[in-house]
Amino acid sequence: MEELLKSFWGMAATIVEGAAALLIAIGAAEAFVMSLLRFRSPTAQKMQIWMHFATWLLLGLEFELAADVIRTAIAPSWTDIGQLASIAAIRTFLSYFLDKDIENMADARRGPYRVRTESRSALKSPPEAPAP
């Protein structure tokens, strides 16, 4: 029974890893085609392509991490658990910083608009008079 469960969860982890590879391949193909179509585009559009690809990578890394968690549950030795833990740590590290890069790019793209909106609303509303 135990071997059957290990076999099942091992297969599940392999399927999840395959899904991760498929997601990354789809993202890479989309980014490649978009890069070819916008080869002479301004840098802002190229950064948009990078952000789009980065989200695919992040999703793929999350799937890889899920497969690592499954494999850790069925790992037969401390050596295997240690190897899986180091791989999971590297993937978590990459996911974290890739997510931060995406957030920074999104904030940079939104930033000037948000500031302009706040400054316009400050100009339209009169200052509040101090209470007597």
VENLINGI-V743451 format. One record per helix or strand of 2 or more residues. SS is the DSSP state (helix for helix, strand for strand). FROM is the first residue (numbers start at 1). LEN is the number of residues. If there is no record, write none. Layout:
SS,FROM,LEN  SS,FROM,LEN
This chain:
helix,2,36  helix,43,32  helix,78,47
